[in-house]
Amino acid sequence: MHSFESLQVAEGEIGLHWFGQNSFALKDAAGTIVQIDPYFPRDRPAERFLHPEPPLDETELRTDIVLLTHDHGDHTCMESLRRIHGAFPDARFVGPVESVNRMRDAGLPESRLVMIAAGDALSLGALQVHAFWSKPPEGVPEDDIAPPGVTHLGYVAELGGTKVYVTGDLINTFAEHRELVDPVAALEPDVGLITMHPTEGEFPYFDGAVKLAVALGLKAAVPAHYACFVKRTYDPQEWAALLPPEGPEPLIIPYNSAVVYRA
């Protein structure tokens, strides 16, 4: 059994485990466990991966629900999804059309798959999920951002009374577009799991991630999408130093470890 299963989470709290990259797990006081973008390949060449061992053996962490933000290999990883389904056949898998099609083609049973689109809201037991665009399907021509090749979603996932916003791989200028920010902000998320990078340009730079966290009124902001690939990592403390003193609070979860958060 993985240590996250035995993590003590009281009413009004949520457990957050970060495995690196955009792979997270959430846990409520009742023991519901939700994985987000599980990515734990076993073949990890040193020139590509920072860590020689995967941060999770998927068969050890009981999982009720999996949320997938988009159909890229480090977010919809069939190697990990097959192992989760094999160990926990009752788990449900929620994602956009391309991710669901990939899982269906790989043989995961239709009864376990849930397709979701931007604007949708659904309830799966203790979990309530609202889906939003992270990359508009038409791109953003005025920002020279081309249409994405697959559907990119973000989610506000409410579990145990705490609302967690998962950005997924969002556009660099997301915080500049009220039509993208306002629908998320309207749900008043408590915590944001924010993809960013200081130099790449596909995702928000540090200042854009700060602007987004402030615009959403987050209580706590968690940096994501690093500490996995050799060529795609950063120092989260540099980003945290840019947050205004009045908040949000920077919540930097050490690699492959968990915290308990109370909103």
N, C-alpha and C positions, 0 to 999 in steps of 0.2 A: 504494500500500500504506500502510495506517495504521501509525503509529509503534509501536503496541502489538504488532503482529506481530513487530517486530524487537527488542522488549524482551528482554534477556538474563535468563533465569530458570534457575537451577541446580537440581539435584536437591535436594529438601527445601525448596524455595521455591515461592511462588506469586506471580504478577503480578496486581495489582488495579488496574483503571482505573475511575475514577468519572466519569460524564458529567453529573452533576447528577440531582436527584430520586432515584428508586430505580433508575436505570440504571447497571449495572456490567458489567464484563467481567473474566473470570478467565482466567489462562493458566498452564499447567504447563510443566515443563522440556522435554517432548516437543513442545510447540507447540499442544496442544489449546486452543481458545478457546471459552469459554462466555459468552454474553451473558445478562444478567438484566434483565427488564422494559425492553427497548429502547424509548425514547420520544424520537423525533427529528422531530417534525412540521416541515414547511417553512414553513407559514404561521404567523407568530409576531408577532401584534399587540403593540405596545409596552405597552398597558395590561394585558396578561396575562402576557407573558414578560419575564424579567429580561435575557435575552440575545437579541439580534436574529438571530443565526445558530444553526442547530442544532449541537450539539457533535460530531456525527458524520455523515458521508456513509456510509450503510449499505453501499454497494457497495465501500467501501475497506477494510473490516475483515473478513477471512476469518473465518467463524463456523462452528463445528461443531455447537453445541447452543445452543438458547435456552430459558431457564427463565422461565415466567410465573407470577406469584403469584396474580393474580385478574383478573377481566374488568372492569376500569375503564379508561377511555381512556388514562390516563397509565401504565398497566402492561401492558395488551394493546392496543397501538397498531397497528392493521392497516396504516396507511400505512407504518410502519417494517418490519413483518413481511413485507409483500409485497415490499419492496425487498430485504430480506435473502434471502428465498426466490429472487427473480429472479436475484440475483448469485451465490448459493451454493445451488444446488438440492439438494445432498446434506445440508444442515443439517437437524437434527431439532428439533422444537418441542414442549416439554413444558409442560403446564399443566392446571389443573382443568377440569371438564366445560364450563363456560360459555366459557372461552377456546378450548378445542378446537373446540367447536361454531361459534364465531365464525370461526375460521380455516377450518374445513371449508366453511362457508357462503360464505366469500370466495374459495374455489377452491383453497386450498392442498391438495396431494394427501394422501390418507389415509395413504399409506406414510411420510409425514414427520411425522405427528402422534402424540403419545404422551400419553394421558390419565393423570392421576395423582390420587390421593385421599389424604386424611389417613390415616396409618398405613401407606401403601405405601412400598416401597423398590424401587429399580430401578437397573440398571447399563447405561450407554450408553458403551461403549468405556472410556476412562480415567476417566469420571465416574460416581461413585456418588451417588445422591440418596435422601434420606429426607424424607417430607412430613409436616407437622404442621398442626394448626389454628392460625391466627392470630386468627381470629374464630370462636368456636364457632357452629355453624349455628343453635342454639336461642337464641343471645344469652346474656346473663348477667343474668337478671332481678333478682338481688339487688344488682347494680350499676347498675340502670336502663339496661342496654345491650340494645337490641332486636336480634332476629335480623337478620343482614346480608342484603342483597338478592342477593348472589352468594357463591360459595365463596371463602373467603380462606385461602390456604395460606402457610406458611413452609417453608423447606427447610434441611436440612444437606446441603451439597454438598461431597463429598470429591474433591479433584483434586490429584494429585501429592503425596499424603500429608498435605495440609492440609485441615482441615474448616472450612468457612465456613458460618455460620448466617445465612440471609437471613430477616428477620422478615416481610417484606411489610408490609401495613397491619394491624397488630395492635391489639387492643383496649387502651384506656387502662389497664386494671387487670390486664394480662397477668401482671405479676410477682407479683401477689397470689394467683395460682391455681396451686398446686403441680401440679394435674392437667394444666395446660398447660406449665408450666416443666419438670417432671421428665423427660418423655420426650425433650425436647431435650437437657437436661443430661446424660442417660445416655450420649449419644454423644460427650460431651466435645469440643464444637467449640472450635477455636482462635481464630477471628475471628468477630465478629458485625457484620452490617450492619443497623443498628437504626433503624427509623423512629421519629421522635419529633417533638414540637412543644411549645414552652414555654407556650402559652396556649390552643390550640384545643380540646383535650379529646377529640377522636376517638381520638388516638394517645396513648401514654404522654407525660406531662410529663417534663421533664429528670430529676427525681428518680426517676420510675418507670423510665426507661431506664437510669439508673445501677443501680437495684436489680436489674433484669433482668440486666445485664451481670455483676454480682457473683454473682447466684444461679446463673448458667450456668457460672461459673468461667472466663470468657473470658480469654485472654491479651491480646487486643487488641479494641477496640470502635471501630467506624466509624460516625459519625453519618450518617444518610441522610434522604432526602425533603425536600430544601431546595435553594436556589440554582437554581430553575427558574421558579416562578411568583412574580409580584410580591407577591401576597397570601398566600403560604405559604412563608416562608423564615425563617431564624433565624441567630444567631451560634453556630457550633459550639464556640467557645472557652468560652462561658458554660457549656455542658454539660460540657466536658472538665474545667473547674475543680472540678466536683462529684465527680469520681471519686476514690476513696480512694487514698492514696499507695502502698498495697500492690498496686494494680492492680484491674481491667485497665488496660493502657496505652491511652490515647486515641490513635487513629490517624486523624488528620484529613487526608484526601486533598484537595489543592487541586482546585478545579473543573476538570474535563476534563483530568485528568492521571493518571499511573500511579505506583505504588510497587511495589517487590518486598519481599515479607514472608517471613521465615523464622520458623516457629513455635518 
